[in-house]
């Protein structure tokens, strides 16, 4: 009964871990979409203001103005990608994974002990049969 219980505990822990992962992913996607909509609007207005400032006040050409704005955009994109990739598993996910691993270790220990006991039981059963025959 113990291996079945440990396997059930491992399956439940894996379910908790996967639900945590799914909810974290759903929140990340929802917030990323909302942030991207507001960011696009803000970026458009900042680009318009920066374009006029660089082009008119600094007196640069169209190509130079476009190159400066493109370089700034690329730098901001790299920073945002680096920030987005820093999300790790939550405490609940780590604990569920730990519970699952411990339960699976218990299942394998029980199965390995029973596998070791089977040959010994066969030897004992063979000895008992020999005694009965003699």
Phi, psi and omega in degrees: 000328183297316179298323179293319180294318179294321177295321178295318178297318179297319180294319178294319178297320178295321177298318178297317180296316181291324176295320177297318178296317181294317180292322177296319179293320179296317178295319180297318180293315181298314180292325179294320178294315179296317180295323181293323178296313179292325180294321179298315178298317180293320181295323179298313181290323177294321179295319179297314180295317181294321179301311181293324180293312181291316186289313187270309184288321182270343175072031179271165180283173178297318181294317179295319179297316179295321179295318179296312180295322178295319177296318178296318178298318179296318178298316179295320179297318179296318179296317181294321177295320178296320178292323182290333183275002184267012182275128180243175180294149181282173180298319180297317179296318180295319179293319178296320177295322178294317178297316179300315181295319178294320179294319179293326175296320177296320179295314181293325178295319179294316180294321180291323177294319179291326178292327176286328183284332182301312178298323179295320178294323178295321178295316179296318179296321177296320177295321180294321179295321179296321179295321181292323181289328184277000000 
